[in-house]
Amino acid sequence: MALASLSGRRCLITGAASGIGRATALAAAEEGAVLFLTDIDPEGLAATVAEVRGRGGEVAFAGAADVADHEAVVALAAEIHSGHGAMDVVMNVAGVSTWGPIERLRHSDWQRMVDVNLMGPIHVLECFLPPMIEAGRGGHVVNVSSAAGLFGLPWHAAYSASKFGLRGVSEVLRFDLRRHGIGVSLVCPGAVRTPLVGTVEIVGVDRDDPEVRKLIHRFERHAVAPEHVAAKILEAIRRDRYLVFTSRDIRFGHWVQRLCPPLYARAMRALNDRLVKIAGDAGG
């Protein structure tokens, strides 16, 4: 099921305007992939397309769409399939993030996380996977979850609801799609230097507070570049690897969670206490 090369393969990438999506589009283009790109940000998407083509890569289609909008994804898929046929690789990268303790999270926060991070990939999968199966060429699916799809990170309830959900979808498809020769990779990044870091909303907390800024700075210091994540994604496709870690700390944390649950629980409690103190100091 592993795809030895992306050369000539039709690859759909969501969230291609920035961050991991943009880096993955550039990396896939360098391997000769034929790109089909989408994002909610038309200007950012156009910039990615221009850079890919400027480097000699091929973009067969680019169109702005909100993956949370089912009708928009249905229309996107219809346009792509009518002109180009089935995809060989589908990469669900688009995502948003909001953090906060449950007593401060608004219903709209929960709804947005689920709509974009879980239903968005589901919309893409239900529209693009059946044609892949019917084409009978095999292929690969990449779903970008998060460390918050593995761990009970403090203040991540809404975000984790969506990312754990995507993990569940991926776990089932990992086996359901095997008979069709379609591999599945679940990518679980930790800290990544993307625009999401600068725009993530922490409900009820002042991001400009010195203690909060210090915490964010510490997060950014441990962050890996989106290009590093892109390289891990393409390696996973080539090797048909299911669970993809993009940094050693997340791999180690997953090991501790499985093999030493008391230590994992102690770490989560300590982190929770630290965040509560910071929120209190920040007047949140």
FENRAZI-V444642 format. One record per residue. N is the residue number from 1. RES is the residue in one small letter. OMEGA is omega in whole degrees, 0 to 359 (none if undefined). Layout:
BEGIN
((N | RES | OMEGA) (N | RES | OMEGA))
END
This chain:
BEGIN
((1 | m | 181) (2 | a | 176) (3 | l | 184) (4 | a | 181) (5 | s | 175) (6 | l | 182) (7 | s | 180) (8 | g | 181) (9 | r | 178) (10 | r | 186) (11 | c | 174) (12 | l | 179) (13 | i | 175) (14 | t | 181) (15 | g | 189) (16 | a | 184) (17 | a | 184) (18 | s | 172) (19 | g | 184) (20 | i | 180) (21 | g | 179) (22 | r | 181) (23 | a | 180) (24 | t | 177) (25 | a | 180) (26 | l | 181) (27 | a | 179) (28 | a | 178) (29 | a | 179) (30 | e | 177) (31 | e | 176) (32 | g | 179) (33 | a | 173) (34 | v | 192) (35 | l | 171) (36 | f | 192) (37 | l | 176) (38 | t | 178) (39 | d | 178) (40 | i | 182) (41 | d | 184) (42 | p | 181) (43 | e | 177) (44 | g | 178) (45 | l | 179) (46 | a | 179) (47 | a | 177) (48 | t | 179) (49 | v | 181) (50 | a | 181) (51 | e | 178) (52 | v | 181) (53 | r | 177) (54 | g | 178) (55 | r | 178) (56 | g | 179) (57 | g | 183) (58 | e | 172) (59 | v | 182) (60 | a | 182) (61 | f | 172) (62 | a | 181) (63 | g | 179) (64 | a | 178) (65 | a | 175) (66 | d | 184) (67 | v | 178) (68 | a | 181) (69 | d | 184) (70 | h | 181) (71 | e | 179) (72 | a | 179) (73 | v | 177) (74 | v | 180) (75 | a | 178) (76 | l | 181) (77 | a | 180) (78 | a | 180) (79 | e | 181) (80 | i | 183) (81 | h | 180) (82 | s | 182) (83 | g | 189) (84 | h | 181) (85 | g | 186) (86 | a | 176) (87 | m | 172) (88 | d | 180) (89 | v | 176) (90 | v | 182) (91 | m | 175) (92 | n | 183) (93 | v | 185) (94 | a | 178) (95 | g | 177) (96 | v | 183) (97 | s | 171) (98 | t | 179) (99 | w | 174) (100 | g | 176) (101 | p | 189) (102 | i | 181) (103 | e | 179) (104 | r | 179) (105 | l | 177) (106 | r | 178) (107 | h | 180) (108 | s | 178) (109 | d | 178) (110 | w | 183) (111 | q | 182) (112 | r | 180) (113 | m | 181) (114 | v | 182) (115 | d | 185) (116 | v | 190) (117 | n | 180) (118 | l | 180) (119 | m | 177) (120 | g | 176) (121 | p | 178) (122 | i | 177) (123 | h | 180) (124 | v | 182) (125 | l | 183) (126 | e | 180) (127 | c | 186) (128 | f | 182) (129 | l | 179) (130 | p | 176) (131 | p | 177) (132 | m | 180) (133 | i | 181) (134 | e | 181) (135 | a | 175) (136 | g | 181) (137 | r | 186) (138 | g | 179) (139 | g | 184) (140 | h | 175) (141 | v | 176) (142 | v | 175) (143 | n | 180) (144 | v | 176) (145 | s | 184) (146 | s | 168) (147 | a | 178) (148 | a | 172) (149 | g | 178) (150 | l | 189) (151 | f | 175) (152 | g | 184) (153 | l | 180) (154 | p | 175) (155 | w | 183) (156 | h | 188) (157 | a | 182) (158 | a | 180) (159 | y | 180) (160 | s | 177) (161 | a | 181) (162 | s | 185) (163 | k | 172) (164 | f | 178) (165 | g | 179) (166 | l | 175) (167 | r | 179) (168 | g | 177) (169 | v | 182) (170 | s | 181) (171 | e | 178) (172 | v | 182) (173 | l | 178) (174 | r | 181) (175 | f | 180) (176 | d | 186) (177 | l | 184) (178 | r | 182) (179 | r | 178) (180 | h | 180) (181 | g | 181) (182 | i | 179) (183 | g | 179) (184 | v | 174) (185 | s | 175) (186 | l | 184) (187 | v | 184) (188 | c | 180) (189 | p | 167) (190 | g | 179) (191 | a | 178) (192 | v | 181) (193 | r | 178) (194 | t | 176) (195 | p | 180) (196 | l | 180) (197 | v | 182) (198 | g | 185) (199 | t | 182) (200 | v | 180) (201 | e | 174) (202 | i | 190) (203 | v | 176) (204 | g | 181) (205 | v | 178) (206 | d | 182) (207 | r | 181) (208 | d | 176) (209 | d | 183) (210 | p | 181) (211 | e | 179) (212 | v | 178) (213 | r | 178) (214 | k | 179) (215 | l | 179) (216 | i | 179) (217 | h | 178) (218 | r | 177) (219 | f | 183) (220 | e | 180) (221 | r | 180) (222 | h | 184) (223 | a | 175) (224 | v | 179) (225 | a | 178) (226 | p | 178) (227 | e | 177) (228 | h | 178) (229 | v | 179) (230 | a | 179) (231 | a | 178) (232 | k | 179) (233 | i | 182) (234 | l | 176) (235 | e | 179) (236 | a | 178) (237 | i | 181) (238 | r | 185) (239 | r | 182) (240 | d | 182) (241 | r | 182) (242 | y | 185) (243 | l | 186) (244 | v | 174) (245 | f | 181) (246 | t | 177) (247 | s | 185) (248 | r | 183) (249 | d | 179) (250 | i | 176) (251 | r | 180) (252 | f | 179) (253 | g | 178) (254 | h | 177) (255 | w | 180) (256 | v | 181) (257 | q | 184) (258 | r | 189) (259 | l | 179) (260 | c | 184) (261 | p | 179) (262 | p | 179) (263 | l | 177) (264 | y | 181) (265 | a | 179) (266 | r | 180) (267 | a | 179) (268 | m | 178) (269 | r | 179) (270 | a | 179) (271 | l | 178) (272 | n | 179) (273 | d | 180) (274 | r | 181) (275 | l | 178) (276 | v | 179) (277 | k | 179) (278 | i | 179) (279 | a | 179) (280 | g | 179) (281 | d | 182) (282 | a | 180) (283 | g | 182) (284 | g | none))
END
